[in-house]
Amino acid sequence: MVAINDEGVVEMSGIGTCLWFDREAEEAANFYVKLFPYSHIGEVNRYPEGTMGEPGSVLTVSFVLDGRNFTAWNGGPAGEGRTGQTGQMGLACRRFSFWQTYLCHPQQLL
């Protein structure tokens, strides 16, 4: 996971899933935690002075979806030399109707 220490240095600990966004990391994390049960927002880290992002804007958002850790990162727009904005989430449901609701009508779950 990604965090900024007291000196403003980005640190990583452990292995986790990181979803890359241009500027929508916080909005996306808030959407996902509303959508899935047993989920919550953890830490929101902001760009410090002297880095590539606008100082004070969101850098990363740590969040938990159904007990699993994720990080949303505002890495900027995809461009030359970048792999793009990708991510994937799998959903296991006991009944087809639950899966169909998540896939076709997620707004009903909010």
LOKE-915876 format. One record per residue (C-alpha): residue in one letter; chain; x, y, z. Coordinates in nm, 4 decimals, decimal comma. Each point is the difference from the previous one (the first is absolute). Example, Ala and Ser with C-alpha at 12.3 -4.5 7.8 and 13.67 -1.06 7.14 Angstrom:
2
<rec aa="A" ch="A" xx="1,2300" yy="-0,4500" zz="0,7800"/>
<rec aa="S" ch="A" xx="0,1370" yy="0,3440" zz="-0,0660"/>
***
This chain:
110
<rec aa="M" ch="A" xx="0,0000" yy="0,0000" zz="0,0000"/>
<rec aa="V" ch="A" xx="0,1091" yy="0,3590" zz="-0,0502"/>
<rec aa="A" ch="A" xx="0,0367" yy="0,2677" zz="0,2677"/>
<rec aa="I" ch="A" xx="0,1816" yy="0,3307" zz="0,0476"/>
<rec aa="N" ch="A" xx="0,2197" yy="0,0236" zz="0,3089"/>
<rec aa="D" ch="A" xx="0,0472" yy="0,3099" zz="0,2181"/>
<rec aa="E" ch="A" xx="0,2781" yy="0,1260" zz="-0,2283"/>
<rec aa="G" ch="A" xx="-0,2288" yy="-0,0175" zz="-0,3066"/>
<rec aa="V" ch="A" xx="0,1742" yy="-0,3072" zz="-0,1445"/>
<rec aa="V" ch="A" xx="-0,2156" yy="-0,2661" zz="-0,1658"/>
<rec aa="E" ch="A" xx="0,0460" yy="-0,3380" zz="0,1677"/>
<rec aa="M" ch="A" xx="-0,1367" yy="-0,3422" zz="-0,0889"/>
<rec aa="S" ch="A" xx="-0,0693" yy="-0,2947" zz="0,2282"/>
<rec aa="G" ch="A" xx="-0,1343" yy="-0,3365" zz="-0,1047"/>
<rec aa="I" ch="A" xx="-0,1636" yy="-0,0977" zz="-0,3249"/>
<rec aa="G" ch="A" xx="-0,3462" yy="0,1172" zz="-0,0922"/>
<rec aa="T" ch="A" xx="-0,2229" yy="0,0944" zz="-0,2868"/>
<rec aa="C" ch="A" xx="0,0490" yy="0,3518" zz="-0,1316"/>
<rec aa="L" ch="A" xx="-0,2470" yy="0,1558" zz="-0,2413"/>
<rec aa="W" ch="A" xx="0,1372" yy="0,2844" zz="-0,2153"/>
<rec aa="F" ch="A" xx="-0,2100" yy="0,3104" zz="-0,0619"/>
<rec aa="D" ch="A" xx="0,0640" yy="0,3356" zz="-0,1596"/>
<rec aa="R" ch="A" xx="-0,1650" yy="0,2093" zz="0,2770"/>
<rec aa="E" ch="A" xx="-0,2984" yy="-0,2116" zz="0,1118"/>
<rec aa="A" ch="A" xx="0,1533" yy="-0,2269" zz="0,2686"/>
<rec aa="E" ch="A" xx="-0,1995" yy="0,1374" zz="0,2937"/>
<rec aa="E" ch="A" xx="-0,3272" yy="0,0055" zz="-0,1939"/>
<rec aa="A" ch="A" xx="0,0538" yy="-0,3588" zz="-0,1168"/>
<rec aa="A" ch="A" xx="0,0924" yy="-0,1281" zz="0,3472"/>
<rec aa="N" ch="A" xx="-0,3113" yy="0,1611" zz="0,1477"/>
<rec aa="F" ch="A" xx="-0,2126" yy="-0,1622" zz="-0,2725"/>
<rec aa="Y" ch="A" xx="0,1470" yy="-0,3465" zz="0,0613"/>
<rec aa="V" ch="A" xx="-0,0424" yy="0,0094" zz="0,3789"/>
<rec aa="K" ch="A" xx="-0,3676" yy="0,0905" zz="-0,0454"/>
<rec aa="L" ch="A" xx="-0,0438" yy="-0,2842" zz="-0,2457"/>
<rec aa="F" ch="A" xx="0,1557" yy="-0,2892" zz="0,1946"/>
<rec aa="P" ch="A" xx="-0,0858" yy="-0,1125" zz="0,3552"/>
<rec aa="Y" ch="A" xx="0,2594" yy="-0,0011" zz="0,2817"/>
<rec aa="S" ch="A" xx="0,1912" yy="0,2800" zz="-0,1688"/>
<rec aa="H" ch="A" xx="0,1462" yy="0,3316" zz="0,1128"/>
<rec aa="I" ch="A" xx="0,2396" yy="0,2793" zz="-0,0899"/>
<rec aa="G" ch="A" xx="0,3329" yy="-0,0118" zz="0,1792"/>
<rec aa="E" ch="A" xx="0,2657" yy="0,2660" zz="-0,0444"/>
<rec aa="V" ch="A" xx="-0,0056" yy="0,2837" zz="-0,2531"/>
<rec aa="N" ch="A" xx="0,3479" yy="0,1260" zz="-0,0902"/>
<rec aa="R" ch="A" xx="0,0548" yy="0,3317" zz="-0,1761"/>
<rec aa="Y" ch="A" xx="0,2760" yy="0,1240" zz="-0,2280"/>
<rec aa="P" ch="A" xx="0,2570" yy="0,1993" zz="0,1971"/>
<rec aa="E" ch="A" xx="0,1755" yy="0,3124" zz="-0,1288"/>
<rec aa="G" ch="A" xx="0,2674" yy="-0,0618" zz="-0,2613"/>
<rec aa="T" ch="A" xx="-0,1480" yy="-0,3146" zz="-0,1545"/>
<rec aa="M" ch="A" xx="-0,1653" yy="-0,0725" zz="-0,3351"/>
<rec aa="G" ch="A" xx="-0,3536" yy="0,0621" zz="0,1268"/>
<rec aa="E" ch="A" xx="-0,1760" yy="0,3149" zz="0,1123"/>
<rec aa="P" ch="A" xx="0,0895" yy="0,0494" zz="0,3686"/>
<rec aa="G" ch="A" xx="-0,2889" yy="-0,1104" zz="0,2204"/>
<rec aa="S" ch="A" xx="-0,1789" yy="-0,1968" zz="-0,2729"/>
<rec aa="V" ch="A" xx="-0,0645" yy="-0,3709" zz="0,0573"/>
<rec aa="L" ch="A" xx="0,2948" yy="-0,2305" zz="-0,0727"/>
<rec aa="T" ch="A" xx="-0,1301" yy="-0,3319" zz="0,1342"/>
<rec aa="V" ch="A" xx="-0,3057" yy="-0,1363" zz="0,1761"/>
<rec aa="S" ch="A" xx="0,0249" yy="-0,3232" zz="0,1962"/>
<rec aa="F" ch="A" xx="-0,3267" yy="-0,1890" zz="0,0268"/>
<rec aa="V" ch="A" xx="-0,1379" yy="-0,3408" zz="0,0920"/>
<rec aa="L" ch="A" xx="-0,2560" yy="-0,1884" zz="-0,2079"/>
<rec aa="D" ch="A" xx="-0,1553" yy="-0,2974" zz="0,1763"/>
<rec aa="G" ch="A" xx="0,3133" yy="-0,0430" zz="0,2107"/>
<rec aa="R" ch="A" xx="0,2529" yy="0,0427" zz="-0,2838"/>
<rec aa="N" ch="A" xx="0,2433" yy="0,2915" zz="-0,0198"/>
<rec aa="F" ch="A" xx="0,0201" yy="0,2279" zz="-0,3030"/>
<rec aa="T" ch="A" xx="0,1750" yy="0,3246" zz="-0,0859"/>
<rec aa="A" ch="A" xx="-0,1310" yy="0,2523" zz="-0,2513"/>
<rec aa="W" ch="A" xx="0,2793" yy="0,2160" zz="-0,1416"/>
<rec aa="N" ch="A" xx="-0,0287" yy="0,3271" zz="-0,1899"/>
<rec aa="G" ch="A" xx="0,2962" yy="-0,0639" zz="-0,2269"/>
<rec aa="G" ch="A" xx="-0,1031" yy="0,2423" zz="-0,2710"/>
<rec aa="P" ch="A" xx="-0,1152" yy="-0,0699" zz="-0,3529"/>
<rec aa="A" ch="A" xx="0,1280" yy="-0,3062" zz="-0,1808"/>
<rec aa="G" ch="A" xx="0,2522" yy="0,0897" zz="-0,2642"/>
<rec aa="E" ch="A" xx="0,3164" yy="-0,1105" zz="-0,1692"/>
<rec aa="G" ch="A" xx="0,1832" yy="-0,2575" zz="0,2085"/>
<rec aa="R" ch="A" xx="-0,2973" yy="-0,0624" zz="0,2288"/>
<rec aa="T" ch="A" xx="-0,2108" yy="-0,3118" zz="-0,0029"/>
<rec aa="G" ch="A" xx="-0,3298" yy="0,1874" zz="0,0341"/>
<rec aa="Q" ch="A" xx="-0,2831" yy="0,0089" zz="0,2466"/>
<rec aa="T" ch="A" xx="-0,0861" yy="-0,3602" zz="0,0747"/>
<rec aa="G" ch="A" xx="-0,1447" yy="-0,1989" zz="0,2807"/>
<rec aa="Q" ch="A" xx="-0,2235" yy="-0,2935" zz="0,0536"/>
<rec aa="M" ch="A" xx="-0,2207" yy="-0,1279" zz="0,2781"/>
<rec aa="G" ch="A" xx="-0,1528" yy="-0,3448" zz="0,0200"/>
<rec aa="L" ch="A" xx="-0,3301" yy="-0,0649" zz="0,1715"/>
<rec aa="A" ch="A" xx="-0,1131" yy="-0,3408" zz="0,1267"/>
<rec aa="C" ch="A" xx="-0,3729" yy="-0,0250" zz="0,0705"/>
<rec aa="R" ch="A" xx="-0,2039" yy="-0,2958" zz="0,1217"/>
<rec aa="R" ch="A" xx="-0,3018" yy="0,0986" zz="-0,2057"/>
<rec aa="F" ch="A" xx="-0,0128" yy="0,1232" zz="-0,3587"/>
<rec aa="S" ch="A" xx="-0,2398" yy="0,2798" zz="0,0990"/>
<rec aa="F" ch="A" xx="0,2665" yy="0,1616" zz="0,2213"/>
<rec aa="W" ch="A" xx="0,2597" yy="-0,0189" zz="-0,2769"/>
<rec aa="Q" ch="A" xx="-0,2468" yy="0,1422" zz="-0,2508"/>
<rec aa="T" ch="A" xx="-0,0794" yy="0,2923" zz="0,2323"/>
<rec aa="Y" ch="A" xx="0,3698" yy="0,0853" zz="0,0468"/>
<rec aa="L" ch="A" xx="0,0712" yy="-0,0278" zz="-0,3709"/>
<rec aa="C" ch="A" xx="-0,3094" yy="0,1586" zz="-0,1539"/>
<rec aa="H" ch="A" xx="-0,1456" yy="0,2294" zz="0,2666"/>
<rec aa="P" ch="A" xx="0,2687" yy="0,1005" zz="0,2552"/>
<rec aa="Q" ch="A" xx="-0,1801" yy="0,3303" zz="0,0694"/>
<rec aa="Q" ch="A" xx="-0,2763" yy="-0,2038" zz="0,1735"/>
<rec aa="L" ch="A" xx="0,2537" yy="-0,1020" zz="0,2663"/>
<rec aa="L" ch="A" xx="0,0856" yy="0,3579" zz="0,0992"/>
***
